[in-house]
């Protein structure tokens, strides 16, 4: 996809407590934009149940309203409005009263009562009364528990340190590295603290070593500042020394230019001390640089600087930079921009046409996504993502352009589920359970999703989602290992009715892992699973060696599907290739493999000996080649790992190679078994030798014979959307019968049956057809009513009887007559009947013919022993019974 680099001045950021910010100098910021917007996720050391927002209101007097919404559920829920954000100053933080000032003033709003680790989404809207468009910002993150004092290392010796008043979050003070035009690096500090509160403060501290007790030192730095309250300078040993205000306003000095600050009366009392700058009031910014601690040898001579990194250049290199590669998808007046999270990222800023639009901490799903609405179709928009590293240093903004377009009339969607998976190894060593997982049809009219056992009893605790494309995962517990259990999964849509999926599972105790090759000593593939804890099922991730769907010849590839609903720490599955050939640590190598992605999901990561080589790009069509060059990576047993820990609709892998590279020329492949054809042949892929069918009304029996016993049999329905799995049968024999139900009569179905061997190799499919046929005549049950309501017994008064008959292909001369005979004891008392009727032949969608016998009058029951028999005959003249009679009594 086309990407353009957005030309921005790089601003490197570091944070005193874990948060995100927007930076703007006073003479650059728009009067209609908030300044220093921050989302703090790590502000609560006790429970991790708070987050905090803070900013400086736009300076225009046209500011009319500010509203904050919780949009986590997809709906806009108003949390606070103008009364809290533009009113008079308040010196408190509660659930509904933040620290704030009016237009141009500082606002801090605390989000309380949250759940640690849960991802929340918010929208902040600034409105104006002079016709200027509202400014909207999106903020998302998950509250986290922070260590005491919220210490974050910015460099080796420079770190943050915080104090907070009871009930308060850590204060909104943050730092960022700025690079000046001449290349000089400095640290900018900003405080959004609304006003002084005892014990509520934030500091940066420089650790200084090598001091000599009793000697006197000059300590200082240079700085710039904007208006605000004076920060406090001091030196900490066992107690505070040299406490001095840092002046930031003066009638004669321009503190927007570099100014020197120093103290010359520090006499060391210990070998180690901390140079501190303390913030407990608001200040727009204080920029500092060139810290030093020098011994005063005499009035004209200073010793060497004991702060080796006082020039702050190491702020740029202390942590690994994060990256982000955004993808954009246009919609009707919308654009969806998403990117895979980088493990080195703390958060991301999101831009729309160069202006800040959102601040996002990584979504726990592994993919952070933004849906932008209210766009003009046909207009090109540029979106940018700026990733920040773990010490909050930004990398280059990566951009993607998206042009929304009017939605075209879409073709009918596939009403069938996808990625049906049945896992018998759910709880490892104990077994006794099975997991059924699948992805809903991508249709909007799903009305029910139900799971039934083989006796027709519905499993009531499933709570399946009904949304389009949702992943559903359900664990069936309290099963016996080694016993085959059968289930029916029914998915109903308003447009297509219900479709039934046949499941047979045989729970197994043991580790959920497997060597694919018969030889597990060298050059072999395996799969290995991990789960968060013993109460958590293994993740629903399937590895299968299958036929290449794009090849007409016998060509095997590895297919992977992950039905994980979201990322869960500690739950993952790995595809491994192990080999003992030694790699020259001074030589260059290249990893190569073929892959094809099927649809949505998060990017799998590929490692060699636990060092990341690449993330697989899912934004591609058809078969692609992935490559990664590396050096200096070797182990006694080398391990190539494809790691999966997030949702993934599907991917195929094949022809995995590692080749030496010399002067750009590739050598021979080291991985002798990297082609999955070898595995399929090595483990004797199974075949389906024969299939015969018996068609019935809305059902069919599938009689099969296999080349050998297998792990499971699968049946796919083949239609215009491809192959749709409709039956998974574990614990089957070499030959047997599978019944498919809920089929449509007179429709010719094309099915493909496959067999899976013990090494999870799914052999070539056997294709066959079957057409369910309706019964020639379908007759309903008798219905007896009184006063318009169905009854099971007779009583004094007038009754009506009815029955319906559907003639599918029972002949054109099929006649029927409904007879209602009333008896007093054994004596016939009265007879009522419908007209003798020829039942017309109708097609599958035709309506049934209803016969009705009326005015069936039952006398007072105490006057005799009255009973009623309903009978269906071909007619009173022929008296050929078409259905057993139904007796009714009082």
Secondary structure, 3 states (H helix, E strand, C coil): CCCCECCCCCCEEECCCCEEECCCCCCCCCCCCCEEEEEECCCECCCCCCEEEEEECCCCCCEEEEEEEECCCCCCEEEECHHHHCCCCECCCECCECEECCCCCEEEEEECCCCCCCEEEEEEEEEECCCCCCEEEEEEEECCECCHHHCCECCCCEEEEEECCCCCCCCCEEEEEEECCCCCEEEEEEECCCCCCCCCEEEEEEEECCCCCCCEEEEEEEEEECCECCCEEEEECCCEEEEEECCCCCCCCCCCCCEEEEEEEEECCCCCEEEEEEECCCEEEEEEEEEEEEEEEECCEEEEECCCCCCCHHHHCCCCCCCCCCEEEECCCCEEEEEECCCCEEEEEEEECCEEEEEECCCCCCEEEEEECCCCCCCEEEEEEEEEECCCCECCCEEEEEECCCCCCCCCCCCCCEEEEEECCCCCCCCCCEEEEEECCCCCCEEEEEEEECCCCECCCCCCCCCCCCEEEEEECCCCCCCEEEEEEEEEECCCEEEEEEEEEECCCCCCCEECCCCCCCCEEEEEEECCCCCCCCCCEEEEEEECCCCCCCCEEEEEEECCCCCCCCCEEEEEEEECCCCCCCCEEEEEEEEEECCCECCCEEEECCEEEEECCCCCCCCEEEEEEEECCCCCCEEEEEEECCCEEEEEEEEEEEEEEECCEEEEECCCCCCHHHHHHHCCCCCEEEEEEEEECCEEEEEEEECCCCCEEEEEEEECCEEEEEEEEECCCCEEEEEECCCCCCCEEEEEEEEECCCCEECCCEEEEEECCCCCEEECCCEEEECCEECCCCCCEEEEEEEEEEECCCCCCCEEEEEEEEEECCEEEEEEECCCEECCECCCCCCCEEEEEEEEEECCHHHCCEEEEEEEECCCCCCCEEEEEEEEEC
